[in-house]
Amino acid sequence: MTNDTDSQELQQQLKTHYLQQQLSSKQLQQLQGLKAQSNRHYVRGITAVAASIIFALGLYLFNFNSPDFTHISREIAYNHNSKMQMEVLSPALNDVKGRLNRLGFNLVSSSKLDSNKLHLIGGRYCNINGKIAAQLKLQHTDTKQVYTFYQAKMPSDGIDSFEEVEVLIDGVKVRLWREKGLLMGLAF
């Protein structure tokens, strides 16, 4: 029993001793200063992380909304080389328009194509930059060379500042331009 009594007495003395202990006002001010400083570092850290996330999100959305014309040119060259069969065989644009009615835009004739030299063979649906598009097959009257002509609806902010470009990809010349609110492409 003496051990229990000694233990209880020791505990009481320790409790009394530590209850009498106090920080000096200087020590208390230093601790409060550390806490305030720690809060400022925490806020700065959170602000830096938030700013980085907003910046990265802005870059992602900007790149997501603006078309990648190099990628589009590659897709057009690939589609041209694939020589896929036309879903609609007709020399009349109105017939092709009527059959390709899920485009979300009207097929148009282009002022950049010589209608006296290039004649429509037919058309089909295709995919350009993840969007449904039209692929029209044209044939040159003199040379009998086959061209593929593409029309796609792109966000206006993506093509408003776009100028005509021509590139050579896998042996295929691809010309891109904007006309009548659409992105146009010609592969030959």
Secondary structure, DSSP 4 states (H G I P E B T S, - for coil): -HHHHHHHHHHHHHHHHHHH----HHHHHHHHHHHHHHHHHHHHHHHHHHHHHHHHHHHHHHHHHS--HHHHHHHHHHHHHHTPPPSEE-S-HHHHHHH-TTSSS-----TTS-TTTEEEEEEEEEEETTEEEEEEEEEETTT--EEEEEEE---HHHHTT---EEEEETTEEEEEEEETTEEEEEE-
